[in-house]
Amino acid sequence: MYFSELDEFGGQNTAKEIVGQPNLWLKTFDLFESLKKDLEEFFVKIKSFENPEVIFTGAGTSAFIGEALAPVFEKNMNVVSKAVPTTDIVTHPDYYLRRETPTLLVSFARSGNSPESVKTVQLANKIVKNIFHLVITCNEEGNLAKMVSGSGNSFLFLLPEEANDKSLAMTGSFTSMLLTGILISHLFNKKIDLDFEVNKLRNYGNIVLYKYLARLSDVANVEFNRAVFLGSGPFGGAARESHLKLQELTNGKIICKFDSFLGFRHGPKAVMNNETLILFLFSNNEYAQKYEIDLANSIRTGENAALKIGVMEDEIEGLDADLKIILNNDERKISEEFLLPVSVLPAQIIGFFKSLKFGLRPDNPSENGMISRVVEGVTLYEYNAAE
């Protein structure tokens, strides 16, 4: 099916945005390289304060970027990092913003026009004495970009134009903003070969898109009404984004859940039945993988799963799975966090084809308008710390 044919089915934009991600990752890397010196100067300014804190924020998909990045930043930059959605900060700012703690607020946004994103920046400016802003966005004309542009305590990282998805569901915008955060976490790491990492990531993306596309489209023909995505550590954010992508693109006809491999045993496993798709996002960390394999092999196809899919860098011998998506074709591995952007591609692809199978329009699958590209109808109220 060609892009021109997909236009008739309302899926042309989504298809282009999914397929265009590997090249978008290279453009994102080139942009990072051009801004690297300015970014280093910005972070040196932040590090001049004692015990600064990093808060990753955003709404919906943009919030899940922070969930994946917080442990990566903590490990690579040795700075206290946490992910808090704007939807939590807006209602309970005093739980997350501390006046005397020097804070870098990292805001992710595709459009930059979500009311909660704008309000979160305003609250941070009002509450925190030493506040810095890093805005990573895909829209130069968005309210968020305009708010911080030209400010001495802020840095605007504007993604390439292709990152500003036209479709309802975020695909390229998510993975390119996520990659930006991963690259920034290595800002002061002189030992890593970022050029190798990003080019290998691009190759992995192309393997998913061209080697496994047909098999993932076949998955959409399997009868299932539930889906579970599992990922541990930083892959938890990727699992959460995967669950939302399939659920959004099918307009809620497929109900999805996410969890960590070990966490899934503690109650959530009850959701499994023989009409459940389960997708494992495997780490390439050998220690973590031992726990992941144990859980994956405890679930039986036909008995408590309709289909089992594993996304892995190298083939995992002895893994019981109906489909193994194997990314690597040589001996050299990628750094663990660089697997995150490619890990969400299978969910995007399955969601796209399942949307078409249900007779939906992937570019805008919400037939009743329940969800929209930019959230509307949120009333913002004045915050009084005395309350």
Rosetta blueprint (number, residue, H / E / L):
1 M L
2 Y L
3 F H
4 S H
5 E H
6 L H
7 D H
8 E H
9 F L
10 G L
11 G L
12 Q H
13 N H
14 T H
15 A H
16 K H
17 E H
18 I H
19 V H
20 G L
21 Q H
22 P H
23 N H
24 L H
25 W H
26 L H
27 K H
28 T H
29 F H
30 D H
31 L H
32 F H
33 E H
34 S H
35 L H
36 K H
37 K H
38 D H
39 L H
40 E H
41 E H
42 F H
43 F H
44 V H
45 K H
46 I H
47 K H
48 S L
49 F L
50 E L
51 N L
52 P L
53 E E
54 V E
55 I E
56 F E
57 T E
58 G L
59 A L
60 G L
61 T H
62 S H
63 A H
64 F H
65 I H
66 G H
67 E H
68 A H
69 L H
70 A H
71 P H
72 V H
73 F H
74 E H
75 K H
76 N H
77 M H
78 N L
79 V L
80 V E
81 S E
82 K E
83 A E
84 V L
85 P L
86 T H
87 T H
88 D H
89 I H
90 V L
91 T L
92 H L
93 P H
94 D H
95 Y H
96 Y H
97 L L
98 R L
99 R L
100 E L
101 T L
102 P L
103 T E
104 L E
105 L E
106 V E
107 S E
108 F E
109 A E
110 R L
111 S L
112 G L
113 N L
114 S L
115 P H
116 E H
117 S H
118 V H
119 K H
120 T H
121 V H
122 Q H
123 L H
124 A H
125 N H
126 K H
127 I H
128 V L
129 K L
130 N L
131 I E
132 F E
133 H E
134 L E
135 V E
136 I E
137 T E
138 C L
139 N L
140 E L
141 E L
142 G L
143 N H
144 L H
145 A H
146 K H
147 M H
148 V H
149 S L
150 G L
151 S L
152 G L
153 N L
154 S E
155 F E
156 L E
157 F E
158 L E
159 L L
160 P L
161 E H
162 E H
163 A H
164 N L
165 D L
166 K L
167 S L
168 L L
169 A L
170 M L
171 T L
172 G H
173 S H
174 F H
175 T H
176 S H
177 M H
178 L H
179 L H
180 T H
181 G H
182 I H
183 L H
184 I H
185 S H
186 H L
187 L L
188 F L
189 N L
190 K L
191 K L
192 I L
193 D L
194 L H
195 D H
196 F H
197 E H
198 V H
199 N H
200 K H
201 L H
202 R H
203 N H
204 Y H
205 G H
206 N H
207 I H
208 V H
209 L H
210 Y H
211 K H
212 Y L
213 L H
214 A H
215 R H
216 L H
217 S H
218 D H
219 V H
220 A L
221 N L
222 V L
223 E L
224 F L
225 N L
226 R E
227 A E
228 V E
229 F E
230 L E
231 G L
232 S L
233 G L
234 P L
235 F H
236 G H
237 G H
238 A H
239 A H
240 R H
241 E H
242 S H
243 H H
244 L H
245 K H
246 L H
247 Q H
248 E H
249 L H
250 T L
251 N L
252 G L
253 K L
254 I L
255 I E
256 C E
257 K E
258 F E
259 D E
260 S L
261 F H
262 L H
263 G H
264 F H
265 R L
266 H L
267 G L
268 P H
269 K H
270 A H
271 V H
272 M L
273 N L
274 N L
275 E L
276 T E
277 L E
278 I E
279 L E
280 F E
281 L E
282 F L
283 S L
284 N L
285 N L
286 E H
287 Y H
288 A H
289 Q H
290 K H
291 Y H
292 E H
293 I H
294 D H
295 L H
296 A H
297 N H
298 S L
299 I L
300 R L
301 T L
302 G L
303 E L
304 N L
305 A L
306 A L
307 L E
308 K E
309 I E
310 G E
311 V E
312 M E
313 E L
314 D L
315 E L
316 I L
317 E L
318 G L
319 L L
320 D L
321 A L
322 D L
323 L E
324 K E
325 I E
326 I E
327 L L
328 N L
329 N L
330 D L
331 E L
332 R L
333 K L
334 I L
335 S L
336 E H
337 E H
338 F H
339 L H
340 L H
341 P H
342 V H
343 S H
344 V L
345 L H
346 P H
347 A H
348 Q H
349 I H
350 I H
351 G H
352 F H
353 F H
354 K H
355 S H
356 L H
357 K H
358 F L
359 G L
360 L L
361 R L
362 P L
363 D L
364 N L
365 P L
366 S L
367 E L
368 N L
369 G L
370 M L
371 I L
372 S L
373 R L
374 V L
375 V L
376 E L
377 G L
378 V L
379 T L
380 L L
381 Y L
382 E L
383 Y L
384 N L
385 A L
386 A L
387 E L
